[in-house]
Amino acid sequence: MSEGYIVKFEHSSAKQLVTVLEALGNIVDEALFKFTQEGLVVKALDPAQIAMIVIRMPSEAFLEYSIEKDLEVGVNVNNLIKTLPKPKKGDKFVFRTNEEFYEVIIEGMSTKRYKYRSIEVSAQEIGEITPEFKVSALVVARAFKEALKDLKGAGTITFAAEDDQYLYLKALEVNAEARLSRMGGSILEMEVKEPSRANYDEDYILKVLNLTGVTDAVNIKFGSDVPLYLSFTLVEGGNVEYLLAPKM
């Protein structure tokens, strides 16, 4: 590999990659990027240990993905986001790294290069969390975003479901409610094992709401007083999972 880089990838959508990085930066300041032959994985727990985000980008999601050996790269996510430009449609995202430095290149009408030093990030031992979800719904991303916008400022969002036809998002503090439905087309698939309701912190949900712009649908799972699970299958390849503890 030229120039001493151990890992190099090129992605067709800089917009998608930067959007994912912005969501990650809303959760943690620093993160460990783990590169293997299979692709890239980032798993991080927020400082308050309320939310966990997992980013998976398989090698086939990239236009090019080359690696000489497995590598872990410590990234100052906030610094990266602050310095990168807002990508335009059609811009490509190129990432190259060795054990000391990593470089990001945004390729479009012009080419912009940014070089950073890798930082020391302690590997977090995050075990597998497998809540017993009672409700699962595949919801149109735009509809989910609009429902939350309608409840803006609520502080706490209650997710509730009685059957497989409706998913309710409620803001009891402001006496507001948004209803997503199968009949209305906002719910694509839904399964309810038992009626459930749980409260979640609005601010923590909004931290990843930008991901609705790079996916078609959001997989939502929850149950009474268990974590909220949101999964975003990215249009240009890859997946972001988000797990948020309930407000008791």
Number of C-alpha atoms within 10 A of each C-alpha: 10 6 8 10 19 19 22 21 20 21 21 20 24 23 21 24 19 18 20 19 17 20 19 27 22 15 22 18 16 21 25 23 18 16 22 17 15 14 20 20 19 17 21 24 19 16 11 7 10 16 21 21 21 16 20 19 18 18 20 12 21 20 14 13 20 18 20 13 10 13 18 19 21 21 21 20 20 17 13 20 16 11 9 15 11 14 19 14 12 13 21 21 23 23 19 20 24 19 16 12 16 21 17 20 19 25 20 15 9 7 10 12 12 13 14 15 16 19 16 13 15 10 13 11 9 10 6 6 9 7 14 12 20 18 25 21 24 18 23 20 21 15 19 21 17 12 17 21 13 14 21 17 14 19 15 23 27 19 23 21 25 15 15 19 17 20 25 18 24 23 23 14 11 13 9 14 16 19 16 19 18 16 10 11 12 20 23 16 16 20 15 21 13 15 14 19 20 22 23 21 17 18 15 18 18 16 15 23 16 14 24 20 17 20 21 15 24 26 19 21 24 27 26 20 16 22 25 23 21 21 20 23 19 22 15 15 19 20 19 23 18 21 22 20 19 21 15 8
